[in-house]
Amino acid sequence: MIIVLKPRTSQQEADEILSKIEKMGLKPLYMPGVERTVIGALGDERMLGRLHLESHPAVERVDPILAPYKAVSREMHPEDSTIQVGNLTIGGKGFGVIAGPCAVESYEQLSATAKAVKAAGAHGLRGGAFKPRTSPYSFQGLGLEGLKILQQVGAETGLPVITEVVEVADVEAVQEHADAFQVGARNMQNFRLLTALGQAGKPVFLKRGMAATVKDVLMSAEYIVSEGNRDVVFVERGIRTFEGGTRNTLDLSAVCQFKKLSHLPVVVDPSHGTGVREYVAPMAYAAAASGADGILVEVHCNPKEALSDGAQSLFPEQFTELMQRIAPFAEAAGRRL
């Protein structure tokens, strides 16, 4: 339920309504806007019907939220949200670029890559310490050692760091060492993990599952936001189709759907979306032109020796060229680097 307050409603009146919602066992959401203040009430529909706020002198109107994803819907929050990740803002008029290797392999490897992407203009550093792999014999990441390396290199370069969390037991360690969590495609519907991240205090980059619809992703985000963490960023990273020429099929129409249905920002991962190094830059340009709020790009100081996803990782000089050429595409969509 959305409760739209009248102009010039006092804070005391708003607090009175919030208190009434809470006393009914419902979850209140307070969303002050430029022109109107909106209050959300989430919970049992039977209890929502007993609020009877239509006659309250401070209430302009009461609207039901029709979408099953209540808190992340644009019905609840008409204005676009921005998410702060360290010194990087995702959303708004900016276009964020987060780059780095698929996996943290050593301090030397990460430091060299981080310095290269920073020099090229990247705003954030990505790198996996825990790597859920298709094969149990593939490199699984350095774990806690990798997290410590990420934190150290992030501090040295001034780049906020984003890294994947695989299970509930790792949430505390990742929260201690990183600026934001990443939920991989395989964990998009790991609801226990999503609930734990909703109770954590840092932003979450939620990747679309390999066979998930846009609405499936929205419902997964609802798990996080309903627990109190409103800092969620959608990540379109391609879906599985019958096409065999690319690792996945990058669904850029999903950017438009996310923007229409939700107020939360969306970034695109052209590396996993294609799996082919030569296709990453063109799809990054297309992502910028489609209205995405940023991109996640895999870059490695020596992709030929990468322990994970070398075939889709850009060489540093390729990433530099990408950064030099992407600005006009972002500007065409009303964004700036």
C-alpha positions as CSV (number, residue, x, y, z in Angstrom):
1,M,0.0,0.0,0.0
2,I,1.2,3.5,-0.8
3,I,0.1,6.5,1.3
4,V,0.7,9.8,-0.4
5,L,0.8,12.7,2.0
6,K,-0.5,16.2,1.3
7,P,1.9,19.0,0.6
8,R,3.4,20.7,3.7
9,T,2.5,17.7,5.9
10,S,4.5,18.0,9.2
11,Q,7.1,15.5,10.3
12,Q,5.0,14.9,13.4
13,E,2.0,13.8,11.3
14,A,4.2,11.6,9.1
15,D,5.6,9.9,12.3
16,E,2.1,9.4,13.6
17,I,1.2,7.4,10.5
18,L,4.4,5.5,10.5
19,S,3.8,4.5,14.1
20,K,0.3,3.4,13.3
21,I,1.5,1.1,10.5
22,E,4.2,-0.4,12.8
23,K,1.7,-1.0,15.6
24,M,-0.4,-3.1,13.2
25,G,2.5,-5.4,12.7
26,L,3.3,-4.0,9.2
27,K,6.5,-2.8,7.8
28,P,6.6,1.0,7.2
29,L,8.7,2.7,4.6
30,Y,9.3,6.4,4.7
31,M,10.2,8.1,1.3
32,P,10.3,11.8,1.4
33,G,10.3,13.4,-2.1
34,V,10.8,16.8,-3.6
35,E,7.1,17.5,-4.1
36,R,5.4,14.8,-2.0
37,T,6.2,12.5,0.9
38,V,5.2,8.9,0.3
39,I,4.8,6.2,3.0
40,G,4.7,2.6,2.2
41,A,3.0,-0.2,4.2
42,L,4.1,-3.7,3.6
43,G,2.7,-6.9,5.0
44,D,-0.5,-9.0,5.4
45,E,-3.2,-7.6,3.1
46,R,-5.9,-8.3,5.8
47,M,-4.0,-6.0,8.2
48,L,-3.5,-3.4,5.4
49,G,-7.3,-3.1,5.1
50,R,-7.6,-2.2,8.7
51,L,-5.4,0.9,8.5
52,H,-8.3,3.1,7.3
53,L,-6.0,6.0,6.5
54,E,-8.1,7.5,3.7
55,S,-9.8,9.8,6.2
56,H,-6.6,11.0,7.9
57,P,-6.3,14.8,7.4
58,A,-2.6,14.5,6.3
59,V,-3.3,11.8,3.6
60,E,-4.0,12.8,0.0
61,R,-4.7,9.3,-1.3
62,V,-4.1,5.6,-0.6
63,D,-3.2,3.3,-3.5
64,P,-2.7,-0.4,-3.5
65,I,0.6,-1.8,-4.9
66,L,-0.4,-4.3,-7.6
67,A,3.0,-5.7,-8.3
68,P,4.1,-8.7,-6.2
69,Y,7.5,-7.1,-5.7
70,K,6.3,-4.3,-3.4
71,A,9.3,-2.5,-2.1
72,V,11.4,-2.5,-5.3
73,S,8.5,-1.5,-7.6
74,R,8.2,1.9,-9.2
75,E,4.7,2.1,-7.9
76,M,6.1,2.3,-4.4
77,H,9.0,4.6,-5.3
78,P,8.4,6.6,-8.5
79,E,11.8,8.4,-8.5
80,D,15.0,6.6,-9.5
81,S,17.1,5.5,-6.6
82,T,20.9,6.0,-6.4
83,I,23.2,3.6,-4.6
84,Q,26.4,4.7,-2.9
85,V,29.3,2.2,-3.1
86,G,32.3,3.8,-1.4
87,N,33.0,7.0,-3.4
88,L,31.1,5.7,-6.4
89,T,27.4,6.6,-7.1
90,I,25.4,4.1,-9.1
91,G,22.4,5.7,-10.7
92,G,21.4,9.3,-11.4
93,K,23.2,11.1,-14.2
94,G,26.5,9.2,-13.8
95,F,27.7,6.1,-15.6
96,G,29.7,3.8,-13.4
97,V,32.4,1.5,-14.6
98,I,33.6,-1.3,-12.4
99,A,36.5,-3.4,-13.7
100,G,38.9,-6.1,-12.7
101,P,39.8,-9.7,-12.9
102,C,37.3,-12.6,-12.6
103,A,39.3,-14.0,-9.7
104,V,41.9,-12.6,-7.3
105,E,45.0,-14.8,-8.0
106,S,47.7,-12.9,-6.1
107,Y,48.5,-9.5,-4.8
108,E,50.8,-8.8,-7.8
109,Q,48.1,-9.8,-10.3
110,L,45.4,-7.7,-8.7
111,S,47.6,-4.7,-8.0
112,A,48.8,-4.6,-11.6
113,T,45.2,-4.9,-13.0
114,A,43.8,-2.4,-10.5
115,K,46.4,0.2,-11.4
116,A,45.7,-0.3,-15.1
117,V,41.9,0.1,-14.8
118,K,42.3,3.1,-12.4
119,A,44.6,4.8,-14.9
120,A,42.0,4.1,-17.7
121,G,39.2,5.8,-15.7
122,A,37.4,3.0,-13.9
123,H,35.4,3.9,-10.8
124,G,35.4,0.6,-9.0
125,L,37.3,-2.7,-8.7
126,R,35.8,-6.1,-9.1
127,G,37.4,-9.4,-8.3
128,G,36.3,-12.8,-6.9
129,A,37.7,-14.3,-3.7
130,F,35.1,-17.1,-3.6
131,K,34.5,-18.6,-7.1
132,P,31.5,-21.0,-7.6
133,R,32.7,-22.9,-10.7
134,T,30.9,-25.4,-12.9
135,S,33.7,-27.9,-12.5
136,P,34.9,-28.9,-9.0
137,Y,38.4,-29.1,-10.5
138,S,38.5,-25.4,-11.6
139,F,40.2,-22.7,-9.5
140,Q,37.8,-21.9,-6.6
141,G,39.4,-18.7,-5.4
142,L,41.7,-17.7,-2.5
143,G,38.9,-17.2,0.0
144,L,39.7,-15.1,3.0
145,E,43.3,-14.4,1.7
146,G,41.7,-13.1,-1.5
147,L,39.4,-10.8,0.4
148,K,42.4,-9.3,2.3
149,I,44.2,-8.7,-1.0
150,L,41.1,-7.0,-2.4
151,Q,40.8,-4.7,0.6
152,Q,44.5,-3.8,0.5
153,V,44.6,-3.1,-3.3
154,G,41.3,-1.2,-3.0
155,A,42.8,1.0,-0.3
156,E,46.0,1.6,-2.3
157,T,44.2,2.6,-5.5
158,G,41.2,4.4,-3.9
159,L,38.8,2.2,-5.7
160,P,35.8,0.7,-3.9
161,V,35.8,-3.1,-4.2
162,I,32.9,-5.4,-5.2
163,T,33.2,-9.2,-4.7
164,E,31.0,-12.2,-4.8
165,V,29.5,-13.8,-1.7
166,V,28.6,-17.5,-2.1
167,E,27.1,-18.6,1.2
168,V,25.6,-17.2,4.4
169,A,28.6,-18.2,6.4
170,D,30.8,-15.8,4.3
171,V,28.6,-12.7,4.6
172,E,30.4,-11.3,7.7
173,A,33.9,-11.8,6.2
174,V,32.9,-10.2,2.9
175,Q,31.2,-7.3,4.6
176,E,34.4,-6.7,6.6
177,H,36.7,-6.5,3.6
178,A,34.6,-5.2,0.7
179,D,32.4,-2.2,-0.1
180,A,29.7,-4.2,-1.8
181,F,28.4,-7.7,-2.2
182,Q,27.9,-9.4,-5.5
183,V,25.3,-12.3,-5.8
184,G,26.2,-14.5,-8.7
185,A,23.7,-15.9,-11.2
186,R,23.8,-19.3,-9.5
187,N,22.8,-17.8,-6.2
188,M,20.1,-15.4,-7.5
189,Q,17.4,-17.5,-5.8
190,N,19.3,-18.6,-2.8
191,F,16.7,-17.0,-0.5
192,R,18.6,-17.7,2.7
193,L,21.6,-15.8,1.4
194,L,19.4,-13.0,0.1
195,T,17.7,-12.7,3.5
196,A,21.1,-12.5,5.2
197,L,22.3,-9.8,2.8
198,G,19.1,-7.9,3.5
199,Q,20.2,-7.7,7.1
200,A,23.8,-6.7,6.2
201,G,24.7,-3.1,5.9
202,K,26.3,-2.8,2.4
203,P,25.1,-2.6,-1.2
204,V,24.2,-5.8,-3.1
205,F,24.8,-6.3,-6.9
206,L,22.2,-8.9,-7.8
207,K,23.0,-10.8,-11.0
208,R,20.2,-12.2,-13.1
209,G,20.1,-16.0,-13.1
210,M,20.9,-17.9,-16.2
211,A,17.2,-18.9,-16.8
212,A,15.5,-16.2,-14.8
213,T,12.9,-13.7,-16.0
214,V,13.2,-10.0,-15.2
215,K,10.3,-10.5,-12.7
216,D,12.2,-13.4,-11.1
217,V,15.1,-11.0,-10.4
218,L,12.7,-8.4,-9.0
219,M,11.3,-10.9,-6.6
220,S,14.8,-11.9,-5.5
221,A,15.6,-8.2,-4.9
222,E,12.4,-8.0,-2.8
223,Y,13.9,-10.5,-0.3
224,I,16.8,-8.2,0.2
225,V,14.9,-4.9,0.4
226,S,12.2,-6.4,2.7
227,E,14.8,-7.1,5.3
228,G,15.8,-3.4,5.4
229,N,18.7,-3.2,2.9
230,R,17.4,-0.9,0.1
231,D,20.8,-0.7,-1.7
232,V,20.4,-3.2,-4.5
233,V,21.7,-2.9,-8.0
234,F,20.4,-5.2,-10.7
235,V,23.0,-6.8,-13.0
236,E,22.0,-8.0,-16.5
237,R,24.6,-10.7,-17.4
238,G,23.0,-12.6,-20.2
239,I,20.7,-15.7,-20.2
240,R,21.0,-19.2,-21.6
241,T,19.4,-19.6,-25.0
242,F,19.9,-22.0,-28.0
243,E,22.6,-19.7,-29.4
244,G,26.0,-21.3,-29.2
245,G,28.2,-18.5,-30.6
246,T,28.4,-16.7,-27.3
247,R,28.6,-17.9,-23.7
248,N,25.2,-16.3,-22.9
249,T,22.7,-14.1,-24.8
250,L,23.0,-10.6,-23.5
251,D,19.4,-9.3,-23.0
252,L,19.7,-5.5,-23.2
253,S,15.9,-5.2,-23.4
254,A,16.0,-6.2,-19.8
255,V,17.6,-2.8,-19.0
256,C,14.4,-1.1,-20.3
257,Q,12.2,-3.6,-18.3
258,F,14.1,-3.0,-15.0
259,K,13.9,0.7,-15.5
260,K,10.1,0.6,-16.2
261,L,9.2,-1.8,-13.3
262,S,11.7,-0.7,-10.6
263,H,13.3,2.4,-9.2
264,L,16.6,0.5,-8.5
265,P,19.6,1.0,-10.8
266,V,20.8,-1.6,-13.3
267,V,24.3,-2.3,-14.7
268,V,25.3,-4.6,-17.5
269,D,28.0,-7.3,-17.5
270,P,29.1,-7.6,-21.1
271,S,31.9,-10.0,-20.2
272,H,29.7,-12.8,-19.0
273,G,27.0,-11.7,-21.4
274,T,29.1,-12.7,-24.3
275,G,32.1,-14.7,-23.1
276,V,34.1,-13.5,-26.1
277,R,36.8,-10.8,-25.6
278,E,36.1,-9.2,-29.0
279,Y,32.4,-8.7,-28.2
280,V,32.8,-7.1,-24.8
281,A,33.5,-3.5,-26.0
282,P,30.6,-3.4,-28.5
283,M,28.2,-4.7,-26.0
284,A,29.5,-2.2,-23.4
285,Y,28.7,0.6,-25.8
286,A,25.3,-0.9,-26.4
287,A,24.6,-1.1,-22.7
288,A,25.5,2.5,-22.3
289,A,23.2,3.5,-25.1
290,S,20.3,1.4,-23.7
291,G,20.2,3.5,-20.5
292,A,22.1,1.3,-18.1
293,D,23.6,2.9,-15.0
294,G,27.0,1.3,-15.6
295,I,29.0,-1.8,-16.6
296,L,30.9,-4.6,-14.9
297,V,33.9,-5.6,-17.1
298,E,36.5,-8.3,-16.6
299,V,40.0,-7.1,-17.2
300,H,43.2,-9.0,-16.4
301,C,46.8,-7.9,-16.6
302,N,47.7,-11.1,-18.5
303,P,44.5,-12.9,-19.7
304,K,46.5,-15.7,-21.4
305,E,47.5,-16.9,-17.9
306,A,44.2,-16.1,-16.1
307,L,43.0,-18.9,-13.8
308,S,39.4,-18.0,-14.5
309,D,37.5,-16.6,-17.6
310,G,40.6,-15.6,-19.5
311,A,38.8,-15.8,-22.9
312,Q,36.4,-13.0,-21.9
313,S,38.9,-10.8,-20.0
314,L,40.2,-7.7,-21.7
315,F,43.8,-6.8,-21.9
316,P,44.5,-3.5,-20.1
317,E,45.1,-1.7,-23.4
318,Q,41.7,-2.9,-24.7
319,F,40.0,-1.6,-21.6
320,T,41.7,1.8,-22.0
321,E,40.3,1.9,-25.6
322,L,36.9,1.0,-24.3
323,M,37.0,3.8,-21.8
324,Q,38.1,6.3,-24.5
325,R,35.2,5.3,-26.8
326,I,32.3,4.7,-24.5
327,A,31.6,8.3,-23.4
328,P,29.6,9.4,-26.5
329,F,27.3,6.3,-26.0
330,A,26.7,7.2,-22.4
331,E,26.1,10.9,-23.3
332,A,23.6,9.9,-25.9
333,A,21.5,8.3,-23.1
334,G,21.9,11.4,-20.9
335,R,24.8,10.0,-18.8
336,R,28.4,11.1,-18.1
337,L,31.4,9.1,-17.1
